[in-house]
Amino acid sequence: MSNINLAVLIVPGFLVAFGLFWSVVIFLVSRLGGWARLARQYPAAGPATGDTRHWRSATFGLLCNYRTCLNLTLSRTGLHMVPVLVFRIGHDPILIPWNAIADARRRNLLLATGLQIDVKDKASGGVRKITFYGKSLVEDLEAHIR
C-alpha cells in the first residue's frame, strides 16, 4: 500500500474517531455536571425570546465549566440556556423560571464578577448551584431575580 493510499485512510479515520470521542466526552459532561437533570426538570419548549447574550460562561457545581460556550436569553418567563452548536450533544435547552431560583449571591473573584444561583431541584428537594460570569450579565441577572 502506498503512502498516499494510507493517508487517504488515516485522515478520515482520525476525523471519525475524534468526532466519536468528542461526542462521548460532551455527553458525559452533561450528565456529570447536572445539565441533563436540569433539562429534564426545566425543558425549554421552544426558541428563546428576550435579551440574548452569546458566548457566556458558567460553572455547574464544582466540576463542569462551560467557558464561553453558552447562549443565554433573559426573558419574562425565565433564564433560557443552550450551548453553542459543537457542545450540544446531550445538552437539551433549559428554561429556568425566575421563581425556581431559590437564592442568588455575588461571587467576586480575582479577575471576574460572578453570580451563583441556587436552582430548585424538583426531584431531590435540594438545589443545583450554577455560577455565571461577567459583570454586565451578573447585573442583568440580579435585576431579573430580585
Secondary structure, DSSP 4 states (H G I P E B T S, - for coil): --HHHHHHHHHHHHHHHHHHHHHHHHHHHHHHHSHHHHHHHSB--S---SEEEEEEEEEETTTEEEEEEEEEEE-SSEEEEEE-GGG-TT---EEEEGGGEEEEEEEE-SS-EEEEEEEE-TTTSSEEEEEEE-HHHHHHHHHHH-
